[in-house]
Amino acid sequence: MKVLYITNLLPVPHNLSRGIFITNRLKTMQSFNMDFDVYGIISKDSFGIKLLKKILSIPSVNSTDSFYEVDGIKYKYASFSRSLGDVFNSRVLKKNNQIKDSKEVAEDLFDKIRGNEFDIIHAHGMFSPPAGLVAKLLSERLNIPYVVTCHGSDINLLMENAKELYIDVLGNADKVIFVSNALLNKAKSLSYSGTNAVVIPNGIDPKIFKPLDKEKIKRELGLSKKVVGFVGNLVFIKRADKFPEIFENIASTQEVEFLVVGDGELRENIEKECQKRNLNVKFVGRVSQDKVPYYMNAMDVMILPSRNEGFGAVVIEAQACGVPVVGSSNGGIPEAIGDGGITVEEGEDFEKRFAEAVINILENPIDSNYLREKALEYSWENVVKKEVEVYEKVLKK
């Protein structure tokens, strides 16, 4: 079996962890002796956009390159042209270029794979331009089936404004994989039938995410008390703007330190607000995926108060390190947490109730061995095995 992967989510030189769950999935796929090519969708920017990015110090992918390799996975490129006018139409006039851009990507990709034979297409993401639509266009041209995986924001944030396109792409797919039941239900609420859906979450590498010497790591980081931590992007959708309030509520009754691993547009404001409140918070910035378990193991509780989340693989990663999680009730977070922590319902006094849940875990720890065993169910080996079974069923139709 040979699979053609198309993805909106791919690593780039300035962010190797981007789309890490695609890279890890494909690394595991190699151990199943699966043959595949993977193409990431990138923009071929005009001189005007390149100049603007340079002025604004915005990094970009070099569209003249043919591929980018990470951990032995070669991401080849399929591109579409983008001008300042296209950006203006999209961002300011809210004109949708998705169909035009997808057709251009599909044409570029068709030329690049000419002479290769694939059995099935698997698209990851329905972002702009949607990998799923590119897969549909190629499926029709090559007369082979296609599968789409939806990961979170593509359904939670984007589907409502492009329902007709989404329903067409998802409805005609041979199978649609959702990373959580919550994400599937969200798509159904937006008129997707769900008849061709299956739920397979993203996975973890238990060889990387594992318990380490907590006290030793705390000493190395200069931490001496109970530690409440966060791993992720410091952005609004993660409710990072409310960290100072949540931290202050916890610190009002507990001798505790805070560890924030990640970066984002809200970091500077969060740091200033935490300083104003005299909170003991250590910010370490963004770290590589292989360093994340080191910091997770310093935590006694990890938090994920997101306003929305496709699944929350970071929850499983923390549990694999023996760390319980307190999360919001949004998206797939409750499914990920299960009985390995506490889920806090949205509503009035959310930040106060969230802090109380963290305190509850600090005072009533969950057995780390139990958390580890729970997380092992989500190994990449188990996840990829389920995806291969989806391919086999589709090809038997």
N, C-alpha and C positions, 0 to 999 in steps of 0.2 A: 504494500500500500504506500502511495506517495501523496503527501498532503501539501497543498499550497496555503501557507499562512499569510494573511494580510492584516496589518495592525495599525491603529492610530497611536498605540502606546508602545514607544520604543526608546531604548537608551540613546543618549546623545553625548558628545564629548564633554559638555559642561554639566551633565547630570547622568551619571552611569546607573543610578538607581531607578531612573524613570522606566516604568513598565517592567520592573524587576520580576513581577509575577508572570510575565510572558517569558522572560529569559529563563527563569527557574523551571517553568513548565516544559520548555523546549529542551533544556539540559536533561530532564528526566525522560522526555520522549526519546532521546537518543538511546537510553538504556533499554527501551522497548524495541530496539532495532527498527524504528520507524524512519522512513526516508522523507525528507521535507525540505522545502525552501521557504524562507520567510522574507516578506517585503514590508518595509515600513513606509507609510505615506508621509511625504514631506513637500513643502512648497518650494517652487523655483522662483525666488524673489527677484523683482525688477531692481534696476539700479537705484531707483528712488527709495524703495523699502530698505535695501542694504545700507544706503547712506543714513537713513533715519535710524536704523538699528545701531549703527556705529555711533551716531551722535548721542543716542540714549543709552549706550553701553548694554544693549540687549544682545545676548549671544544667539547664534543661529547655526543651523546645520549647513555645511558646504554642499550645495546641490550639485556641484561638479563631481563630487565623490560618487562612487558606485555602491559602496557598502560601508558599514561600520561593525566591527567585531567586538563582542563582549563575552567573556567566559566561554569561548569556543563557539558561540552562536553568531553566525554572519547575517546581520540585518542588511539586506539589499534595499535599494531605494526605488520607489515608484513616485513620480512627482506630478504636480499641477502648477501652472503658472499663476503668479499673484502680483498684482500691481497696486500702487497706492489707491487707484480708483476702486479696485476690488475691495480693499480694506475699508475705504470710505463707505461704499455701498453696504457692506456687511455690518460695520460697527455703528455708523451714523444713520443711514437710511433703512437699516434692518432688512435689506434685500438679501434673499437667500441664494447663494451661489452653489449650494451643495450638489445639485444634479449636474450642473455644468462641470464642476471640479471633479466629481466622481467619474464622469464619462472620460475626462482627460486622463485621470489616473488609470482607469481601466484600459484605455487605449495604449498608454505607455507600458503598462504591465503586460498586456497581450503581446506587444512587440518583444519584450524582454524574455518572456517564457516560450516564445515560438520554438518549436522543435522538442519541447519537454512534454511528457505525458503525466498528468496528475489524475488521481482517482477522486479526490474530494477537495473542496476549498473550505478553510476555516477562517472566518473574520473575527477579529477582536476589536470591539468598539463600534459605536454609532455616533462618533464625534464628527467634526466637520473637516474635510468631507468624509462621510461615513464609510468605514471599511466594509460594513455590511452591504451597502449599496454597490460598492466596487465588486464585492463577491457575487452579488446577484447578476450584475452585468456580465461578468466573466463566465458565470455558470451558464447563462443563456447562450453565450458564444461558444463555449467549449463543450456544452451538453454534459456537464458533470454536476453532482449535487453540491450544495453549500450549507454550512453551519455558521451561526452567528453567536458569539458570546457577548452578553451585555454586562458591564462591570459596575455601574453605579450612576455617576453623574449623567451619563448618556440617557438614562431613563428618568432619573429623578429631576434633572434640571433642563434637559433639552427636548425631550419627546413631546411635551405639551405644545411647543411652538412648531412642530413638524410632524403632527400625528399621521397625516396621510402618507407621507414618505415612510415613516417607521412601520406603520401597519402593513404597507406593501412589502417592504423588505423582510420584516419578521414573519409575516403571514405566509410568504412564498418560500421561506427557508425550509430545508428538509428537517432541521431541528434548531431550536433556539435554546442556548444554555444561559441561565441566570445564576449569579453567584449567591443569591439568597432567595428565600420564599418571599421576603418583603419586597424585593425588587420585581419579582414576577407579578406579585399582586398590584404593585404600582402600575406596571405596564397594562395589566388587565383593566385597571380603573380608567385607563386612557384608551379603551376600546380594542386592545389587542386580545385576540380570542384565547390564547394560551393552549390551544389544542396540540401544538407541536413543541411544547416547552418541557424542559427538564432543569432541575436545580443541581448544580455542581459548584461548590464553593472554591475559592482560591485556596492554595495549600501553603505548607511550610516545609522547610528543610530541618528535620529534627537533629541532624548532625551539626548544624550551625546554632539553632535555637535550643539550648539545653542548659540545665542548672550549672552554675559555676560557684566559686567561693564568694558568697555575698559579703561577708565581713571583710575579707581581703580587698575586694573591689571598693567597698565603702572607704576603707582607710586610704587607698590609692587616690580616691577622688576627694579626700578631705571631708568626708561625711561621717557623722558619728551618731545620728539619731535615726528614727524611723524615716523612711524616704517615700514620698509620693511623687510619681513621675508621669511624664507624657512623652510619647514618641510620635512625631508626625509633622505636618506642615502647620505653621502658625498663621492660620487664615480663618476667616469668619465662619466658614462652614464647619470647621472643627470646634467652634465656640471658644477659640483661643482668646477672644476679647474679654471673656468672663473669667479667665484664669486667676487674675488678681483677687477677684471677689471670692471665688471658690477656695483659693489658697488661704485667704484671710479667715474665712469661716472655719477651716480645718485647724489653722494655727491658734485660733482663739481658745481651743480646749486641749490641744495636743502639742507635745514637744516634737516637732517634725521639721524635716528639711524637704525641699522640692528640687526635682531634677527635670529639666526640659531639654529634650533631644530633638532638634529640628530647627527649621528656619522659615521665614516667610515675611510677608508685608507687615504683619502686626508685631513683629518681634521688638522693635524699638519702643513702641508704645507700652507693650507689656512689661518690658524691663523697667521703664521709668515708673510705671504705676506700682510695680512690686517694690521698688526702692522707696517710693513715697509711703508705702504701708509697712516698711521695715520687715519685709518678708525675706526669709533665707532661701533664695532661689538660685540654683546653679544652671546657667544656660551654656550648653556645649555646642550649639549649632548643628548643622547637618553633618552626619557621619555616614561612612560607607556601610552597606548592608552587613558585612561580616563583623563590624564593630558594634552593631546595634545590641546583640545579646549581652555584651559586656556591660552596657549601661542598664539594660533591662534587669540584669541580675543584681544591680544595686538597689532596686526598688522593692518596697514591701507591698505597695499597691500601685497599679498603673491606671490612669484615667483616660476615658474616651467620651467626652460629653458632646459629641458631634451633633449638629443640627440635621445632618443627613449623612448616610453612609451606605455604600452598596452591600458590603458584608462586614468588613473590619478584620482583615487578616492579621493586623497588628495585635488583636486580642488573642488569637491563637498562638502567635509568636511569644507573647508574654506568658501565657499559660504553659507553653512548652518549656519555658525557663523557670517554671514553678511559681509564677507571679499572678495573683488574682487581679481581676479587673472590675472597675466600676464604670459603667457606661450609660449613655442615654438610651431611651426606648426607641430611637429613630432607626429606620432602615433595617439592615441585617444585624445590627449590634446585639440585640437580645438573642438571636440564633447563635451567634459566635460565643457569647458569654455563657449561655446555658446556666448550669449550676456552679460555674467556676468564678463567681463574683456576684455583683448586684447590678440590676438594671433599674434606672430611675426614670419614672414617667415624666413626660413634659408637663408643664403647667406652672401655676403660681409658685413663687419661692423656689424655683428649680435649683438655683445655685446653692441655697441653704440646705435643701433636701439632699442634693448631690454630695455636699460636704459631710453631712450626717452619715450617708452611706459609706463614704471613705473611712470615717472614724469607726464605723461598725466593723469594717474589715480589719482595720488596724488593731482593734480590741479583740476581734474574734477571727484569727487567721485561718485560711483554708489550707488543708494539707497539700504541700507542694508536690508530693508524689502523685496524688490524685489528679492534680492539674496537669501534670506531665502526661499521664496516661490518657486523659481526655483529649489532649492536643494531638497525640500520635495518630488519632483517627484521620487527621487532616494532612497527613504526609503527602508530599507531591506524588509519591508512588501510587497512593490510593486514588488521588485526584485524576492523574493521567490515565490510570487503568479504566476509570469510569468514562473518560473522554474517548478512549480507544473503542470502548464498547459502543458508544454512540456512533462512531464512524462505521463500525461493523454492521450495526443494525440499519443504518441509512443505506449502505451499499448493498444490503440484501433485499431492499425493497424492489 
